[in-house]
Amino acid sequence: MTTTGTSAFNLDLNSMVEEAFERCGAEVRTGYDMRTARRSLNLLTIEWANRGINLWTVEQGSIPLVQGQIAYDLPVDTIDLLDHVIRTGTGTNQSDININRISVDTYSTIPNKNAQGRPIQVWINRQSGATEPSGVANPQINVWPAPDSANTYTFVYWRLRRIQDAGDGANTPDIPFRFLPCMVAGLAYHLSRKVPGALERTTMLKMEYEELWMQAADEDREKATLRIAPRQMYL
C-alpha cells in the first residue's frame, strides 16, 4: 500500500471544540457552547504566553530613531522583547551594537534623560497593550541617551508577540501542528470545569494537559549548541 504523500492535517476551531467536548463526555449542542469554548481558548493562549517563550511567536522588527526623541511605540500585541541592538549605517556598512536593558528604577535615576548621543541603554515600558479611554496603551521603549545627529540609528529588536485570537469557527489556530494535542487537551480541561457532568474528569484532563504541555514545550526550544568554559582568574 502507498502512503498519502501529504502531511497537512490541521484542526479548525469547530473541530477542536468538538474534540474537546467529546473528551469531557459531552457534545456541542448550542451556539453558547461554541461561544464559551472560544472564550476558554482565548484565555488558554494568554496562559501560554505567561508560561514562557513560544518560539513561533518570535518576530523581528525595527524602529528608526529620531534625533532628540526618547520614547517609541512597539506593536500593540508585543508581550516582551527578547533581544535588541542599535544599528548604525545601512547595507554593507551597517553595524549592530549592543544596547543594555535597564529597569525602571535605573532609568528613573538618570539625571538628564534628554542628553544626546548614541543610545546605549533601553527601558522597556510594557504597559497594558489594551484600549484605554485616551487610546491604545502601546508598549514602549525609552532609549538613553536620546539619539544625536552624528549618525543614523535604528533600534532592531526580536519580540514575543501575542498568539492570535481563536476567530469565528472557520479559522485554524495560530500554533504549529506540534501544539495541537496540547491545545485540545488544555481546552478540554478548561471546559470540564464548566460543562455539566464533566467535573469528575477535571483531574484526569489536567494531568493529560500538563503532560502534553511539557512534551510540546520541551520540543519548542532553541537547539543551538551551548558551551560553558571556566573563566581563569589571575592575581
HELIX and SHEET records of a PDB file:
HELIX    1   1 LEU A   13  ARG A   23  1                                  11    
HELIX    2   2 GLY A   31  ARG A   51  1                                  21    
HELIX    3   3 LEU A   55  THR A   57  5                                   3    
HELIX    4   4 GLY A   91  ASN A   93  5                                   3    
HELIX    5   5 VAL A  104  SER A  108  1                                   5    
HELIX    6   6 PHE A  177  PHE A  179  5                                   3    
HELIX    7   7 LEU A  180  SER A  192  1                                  13    
HELIX    8   8 LEU A  199  ARG A  201  5                                   3    
HELIX    9   9 THR A  202  GLU A  219  1                                  18    
SHEET    1   A 4 VAL A  58  PRO A  64  0                                        
SHEET    2   A 4 TYR A 153  ARG A 161 -1                                        
SHEET    3   A 4 THR A  78  THR A  88 -1                                        
SHEET    4   A 4 SER A  95  ASN A  98 -1                                        
SHEET    1   B 4 ALA A  71  ASP A  73  0                                        
SHEET    2   B 4 GLN A 140  TRP A 144 -1                                        
SHEET    3   B 4 GLN A 121  ASN A 125 -1                                        
SHEET    4   B 4 ASN A 100  ILE A 102  1                                        
SHEET    1   C 2 GLN A 116  GLY A 117  0                                        
SHEET    2   C 2 ALA A 146  PRO A 147  1                                        
SHEET    1   D 2 THR A 131  GLU A 132  0                                        
SHEET    2   D 2 GLY A 135  VAL A 136 -1                                        
END                                                                             
